[in-house]
Amino acid sequence: MLMGFDIGGTKIEVQVLSDNGEVLYKSRQPTPDNYESFINKIHEMVMGVESELGHFNAIGIGLPGAVCPITGKMKNANCTFLNGRDVVADLSAATGKAVKIANDANCFALSEAVDGAGAGGSVVFGAIVGTGCGGGIVVNQSIVTGANAISGEWGHNPLPGYCPDVDGDIGHCYCGRRNCIEQYISGTGFAAQYNHKYRADLNAKQIMALVEAGDEQAVAAYQLLIDQMARSLASVCNILDPDVIVLGGGMSNIERLYHDLPAAIRRYIFSDDPKVTLRSALYGDSSGVRGAAWLTK
């Protein structure tokens, strides 16, 4: 059995999977607001699992953030009280378990590569396109982390083929740079482009409703989105050449993407007869916690 935790800003979820991926246990608790309470909460939840299912040797943790390869301490965590802390050592001491931590996008990609939409692929790119734009790379069911713990962070590359007359200029990204991919193809980026151009105040879901209704401005915005996503994902394909690209996040629920996007991606790939397999995540919001559990296998 495999135990994984998904750490969010408001909730902590734990799931236990069997070796074949069956969910044997799950529970949610509010996320504490300080480090000591966090460590105690994880310990308490581990004890709750073991009281029902018996002893575990290891736990997996997935969260927005990463373990710094140099210091071994957390960085960029959404629960800011974790940053600068040796979470692996402290949780291991508190629980008596081996502790494995990975970024939530990496957990998403691992989950989908092991037994989700990317199962069977040797190279899987998991792309989360929602409020932001993150990603994870899995090769032979093993996460590629990288020297800086940033593998898969495609959202903060410059938008390939950027042209101000076509793509517009919506200012600086929160990272301090301009024209990051995330500024254009995330749900918030798609809406920002539309609202900036047409002086509107709509979200991505509302814009897509206009697309389905045949609204000329919305259709034009959607067509630009497809081209921007295609340029961005083709650049990933030209480097990784993945067997499968798995989409997650709110934008992955746009069904017409899976018809329109593969052909658009092919136009930008460095190959005479490019193959593009694009799939929606099988486990959706549960992929993060499932991937955390698979870390311990």
Secondary structure by P-SEA (a helix, b strand, c coil): cbbbbbbcccbbbbbbbcccccccccccccccccaaaaaaaaaaaaaaaaaccccccbbbbbcccccccccccccccccccccccaaaaaaaaacccbbbbbcaaaaaaaaaacccccccccbbbbbbbccbbbbbbbccccccccccccccccccccccccccccccccccccccccccccccccaaaaaaaaaaaacccccaaaaaaaaaaccaaaaaaaaaaaaaaaaaaaaaaaaccccbbbbbcccccccccccccaaaaaacccccbbbbbbbccccccaaaaaaaaaccc
